[in-house]
Amino acid sequence: MTTVRAEIEGIMAPTLFPSLDHALPVLWEHVRELAVREAHRDFIRICLGPGGGEGVAHCLSRGGSWSTTLYVGELTGWTAHPITITTRTP
């Protein structure tokens, strides 16, 4: 059985999920209320949000990992929070 490990550095600790379908809604819940610029929020929503995940699933099936960086805050005062999703076989 393959499990999915997901984290948002500084926002959500590394967590194991039984599948990507379980991980994506949790990641999206952590992201959707943050102060993220609109264009960046749209990109993250396409990756993680409702109905998203196809590109992430493709990357996981090919290489076992997917990552991007979430930028939170204003243009001059943002912080970077890498989002990482990996698969592993226990």
FENNORUR-V392793 format. One record per helix or strand. SS is the DSSP state (h for helix, s for strand). FROM is the first residue (numbers start at 1). TO is the last residue. If there is no record, write none. Layout:
<<SS;FROM;TO> <SS;FROM;TO>>
//
This chain:
<<s;2;8> <s;12;17> <h;20;31> <h;38;48> <h;54;63> <s;65;72> <s;79;89>>
//
